Amino acid sequence: MKILSIILLMAFALNSLQINDQCDPEWGSIRLGDTNTTICQNNQLGSLLLLLSDYIDGNTEVCERNCTPKDLNLWLNRNEGWDDRTGGIRWKALERAGIFLVDCTTDQKKITKSYEERSRGFDILASIFGGKLWARVASVSPQRIGVIHTRSNGNVIKISWSQVVKACHIEDSARSGRFH
């Protein structure tokens, strides 16, 4: 019974984090790269596109303003930004637009340190729930990590560290002044 309760709680938490914006009619049915999967269907890549489009909003290389997952997906398609082998994003393509994946780690102490040292132009994204969803790191404590989906009306969801697969430090060189 206890295991069933945990499974139901995890299913509820996962459903509460996937918000409607990932399935917005403007972009939800658009295929990711050359796959048969849509932004709405793929929680992992759909949520990452949603976070990245919000993060790079205003990066004129990708889109002028109000950047959406549709805009970013189109830019990735035009700039060899999808990795056919892995089905994921080619970060080297985003580097041409000034967006850098600085590093990823599973170490809680390193994630906490990166969060505490974050600055303008710098963000930390976390892969959570077995890698099924991406979220922005909003707070850290020894017991829990607060994550937020960028378009979830500011709601921070506190989860245990065991639910974090990895966290990645990304940086926009135009905002941070690095990587020039």
Secondary structure, DSSP 8 states (H G I E B T S, - for coil): -HHHHHHHHHHHHHHHHS-GGGG-TTTTTSB-TTSS-BTTT-HHHHHHHHHHHHHTTT-TTT-SSS--HHHHHHHHHHTT-B-TTTSSB-HHHHHTTTEEEEEEE--HHHHHHHHHT--TTEEEEEEETTTTEEEEEEEE-SSEEEEE-TTSTT--EEEEGGGEEEEEEEEEHHHH----
